[in-house]
Amino acid sequence: MKEIVFYDEQCAFCIEVKRLMMKFDKKGQLNFQPLQHYQGAYFSTKDLLRELHVVSENGRIYRGFYAVRQLLSHLTFWKWLTPLFYLPGIPFLGRKIYRLVAKHRGKIMRYLKKYCPFVLY
């Protein structure tokens, strides 16, 4: 069974991050699902739009920074970073940075397209 990753298929930033994660998911452990197709009653669309959600193989739910940390553990090239995300103080900072990036993801994507197009695709 794979970990389920809910992403916003209407968000260019989210699509690009998904593309990069798929590139580094060498073992095929991640199952990306557009949040717009979610039919269950456990999550609200508002919650899914606000932050990344990952449902692990054992049913545990990770949100926001913790979802990113969980995903890193499956990405072959980035896996070595995972222990750093458990160091004291990092979750506190990580949550703040995650919220900032999530809030401005549209602006970040426009900036990347304009000034760093070589980073994309």
C-alpha positions as CSV (number, residue, x, y, z in Angstrom):
1,M,0.0,0.0,0.0
2,K,1.2,3.5,-0.8
3,E,1.0,6.7,1.2
4,I,-1.9,8.9,-0.1
5,V,-0.9,12.5,-0.8
6,F,-3.8,15.0,-1.3
7,Y,-2.8,17.9,-3.5
8,D,-4.6,20.8,-5.2
9,E,-4.7,20.1,-8.9
10,Q,-5.8,23.7,-9.6
11,C,-2.6,25.1,-8.0
12,A,0.5,25.5,-10.3
13,F,2.8,25.5,-7.3
14,C,1.2,22.2,-6.0
15,I,1.4,20.6,-9.4
16,E,5.1,21.5,-9.7
17,V,5.9,20.2,-6.2
18,K,4.0,17.0,-7.0
19,R,6.0,16.6,-10.2
20,L,9.3,16.9,-8.3
21,M,8.2,14.5,-5.6
22,M,7.2,11.9,-8.2
23,K,10.7,12.3,-9.8
24,F,12.4,11.5,-6.5
25,D,10.0,8.8,-5.4
26,K,12.1,6.0,-6.9
27,K,10.3,3.2,-5.1
28,G,6.8,4.4,-6.1
29,Q,5.6,4.8,-2.5
30,L,3.4,7.9,-3.0
31,N,-0.1,7.9,-4.4
32,F,-1.0,11.5,-5.4
33,Q,-4.8,12.2,-5.3
34,P,-6.3,15.5,-6.3
35,L,-8.2,16.9,-3.3
36,Q,-10.9,18.0,-5.7
37,H,-11.8,14.3,-6.2
38,Y,-11.9,13.5,-2.5
39,Q,-15.2,11.8,-1.7
40,G,-14.8,10.9,2.0
41,A,-16.3,12.6,5.0
42,Y,-13.2,12.7,7.2
43,F,-11.6,15.8,5.6
44,S,-13.3,19.1,4.6
45,T,-12.3,20.7,1.3
46,K,-11.4,23.8,3.3
47,D,-8.9,21.8,5.4
48,L,-7.4,20.1,2.3
49,L,-7.0,23.4,0.5
50,R,-5.3,25.0,3.5
51,E,-2.5,22.5,3.9
52,L,-1.0,19.3,2.4
53,H,-2.5,16.1,3.8
54,V,-0.8,12.7,3.8
55,V,-2.4,9.5,4.9
56,S,0.2,6.9,5.8
57,E,0.0,3.2,5.1
58,N,-1.0,2.6,8.7
59,G,-3.8,5.2,8.5
60,R,-2.0,8.0,10.4
61,I,-2.7,11.5,9.1
62,Y,0.0,14.1,8.6
63,R,-0.7,17.7,7.8
64,G,1.3,20.7,6.7
65,F,4.9,20.6,7.9
66,Y,4.5,17.1,9.3
67,A,3.2,15.9,5.9
68,V,6.3,17.4,4.2
69,R,8.5,15.7,6.8
70,Q,6.8,12.4,6.2
71,L,7.1,12.7,2.4
72,L,10.9,13.4,2.7
73,S,11.4,10.0,4.2
74,H,10.2,8.4,1.0
75,L,12.2,10.6,-1.5
76,T,15.4,8.7,-2.2
77,F,17.6,11.8,-2.9
78,W,16.2,13.9,0.0
79,K,15.7,11.1,2.6
80,W,19.0,12.1,4.4
81,L,17.3,15.4,5.4
82,T,14.5,13.7,7.4
83,P,16.4,13.4,10.7
84,L,17.1,17.2,10.6
85,F,13.4,17.9,10.6
86,Y,13.2,16.2,14.1
87,L,15.8,18.4,15.8
88,P,14.6,20.6,18.6
89,G,13.1,23.9,17.4
90,I,12.8,22.7,13.7
91,P,9.2,21.7,13.9
92,F,8.3,25.1,15.4
93,L,10.2,26.9,12.6
94,G,9.0,24.4,10.0
95,R,5.3,25.1,10.8
96,K,5.8,28.8,10.5
97,I,7.7,28.5,7.2
98,Y,5.2,26.0,5.9
99,R,2.3,28.4,6.6
100,L,4.1,31.3,5.0
101,V,4.8,29.2,1.8
102,A,1.2,27.8,1.7
103,K,-0.3,31.3,2.1
104,H,1.8,32.7,-0.7
105,R,2.2,29.7,-3.0
106,G,0.6,31.5,-6.0
107,K,3.0,34.5,-5.6
108,I,5.9,32.1,-5.3
109,M,5.0,30.3,-8.5
110,R,4.6,33.5,-10.4
111,Y,8.1,34.6,-9.1
112,L,9.7,31.3,-10.1
113,K,8.1,31.5,-13.6
114,K,9.3,35.0,-14.1
115,Y,12.8,35.0,-12.6
116,C,13.8,31.3,-12.3
117,P,12.1,29.4,-15.2
118,F,15.1,27.0,-15.4
119,V,14.0,25.6,-12.0
120,L,10.7,24.5,-13.4
121,Y,10.1,21.5,-15.7
